[in-house]
Amino acid sequence: MSDVEKHDETSAPSRPPAARNVHGIAWVAVVGSILSATFLYGLDQTIVANVQPAIVDRFDSLGQLSWVSVAFLLGAASSNLFWGQMYGCFNVKWLYFACVGLFEVGSAVCGAAPSMNALIVGRAICGWGGAGMYTGSMALLSLTTTEEERPFYLGLPGLTWGAGTVLGPILGGAFTDSSAGWRWAFYINLCIGALCVPVYVFLVPSKDALPGLSMFGRLRRVDLIGFTLTTGTFTAGLMAISFGGTKYAWDDARIIALFVVAGVVTIAFWAQQLFAIGIPREHVSFPLSFLRKPRVLLVALVEASAITATFIPIYFLPLFFQFVHGDSALTTGVRLLPYVVFVVFSCLLSGHVVSKTGQWRPWFLGGGIFVLAGSVALYTVNESTPTANVYGYSILIGFGAGAYLQLPFAVAQMLVEPKFVTAAVGFMAFAQLSAPSVTMAIANAIFLNKSTLQIARVLPTWPRADIQRVISGLGGADLKSLDADTRQRVIHIIVRNISRAYILCFVGAAVAIIISVYFYLGAVWTKKTDKVDDDGTSDESST
């Protein structure tokens, strides 16, 4: 028996029931409450994009700014595989309820945070609990729907998560500019969550994955060592990227030590997985047989490309409009609407067309081409670029990213045998959550480091703290005190380094295009070796 097969048998929830036992208004309430949670999870990932200047103004800590977004992604990415195992071992309803509670606790900590450190801790808790909510939504809908209706319902969490992700900056800007203030960007989660609690407690069916098994027996099936090592790898690596050049010099012993620790812990993780140290081999957290399935790994890279192209504009387009046009948080969020609309439209369109035709390769290739064109165009933007052009470039990258943002989940299922589907979906979720945590940390590091060093050359007498205030968008008064020529040079530096973030997008797009071409050219080989038809569907399933 292969590793993935064992992994699937032991970590996936029990076989779904033949018929749904919740109907009518109760079913509408159950689904609505589950989708509300996934919407909040997506919203919380990006709602800080337009809140960051207000946060820096409150806590005066630009060096930790990137962690406001990265901490959430760190908590989500490092715990994704862990939650997949937990839902395969414990009562799905009550574990989901616990994850909702964890997310709400994190939101409360963020809203009431007295310091930047407290806010970062709250963001990490939100990411951890949110990943559990997202995984749990899939598990609950799988276990409470019939086989015929399951594909429709399993597509809804991804849709609401995507809607929340792209709408986050707009709502964050609205709260920041209103009398409510930025803290309500987090308190709103408590209000909506409170409305859903009665549904979770009284209407969501109770589903136990392993009835009759003792607590010790359940815990033996959870790879706690693997989870700890994964968390250590992400934490050390992201701390090194985020603090390097901003808080400490790149050659500082602390930064070097963090990179070394990240490397050592990564090696330890793979050794623990390969040799099943401290856990039965069939319960390791990573499906090792995927290492021998290159097409699944390639699809995960495509998902990483799409999510990177989604997150980078969400965070850096508002910064551009803020510096070039002096827009408020709400206005910069509104300026994202063309991008948002085309991400959602393209995501819906590609899902609908692929479900009818089974042709997924054109969307991978076409999406990659659109992202490449849009990100290269955004890389060339400067302070004199017409606003209409910026909108057009953002539409290109938005349409392209949406075209293949959610498709990898369906494609991964088509490329594996039915017994591996659960592991394949979990692996795609891991790619979707881990990629932005790394790429956003890199993008922020490039922006902050380059801008600080280059502005210091233009303004050699300015303290570093004042330069960082300007970079964060809070030094408007300081900028106005400069003569016109110097002010223009400073804005040019900032805009130029905002554009550098899109390098990650077009590199990812190029990778997606190469992989798509491989899938086209390898169609015949794929059919012979893995029994996948030319339209991308396996013998066992079709789209």
Beta strands, then each sheet from edge to edge (+ up, - down):
end
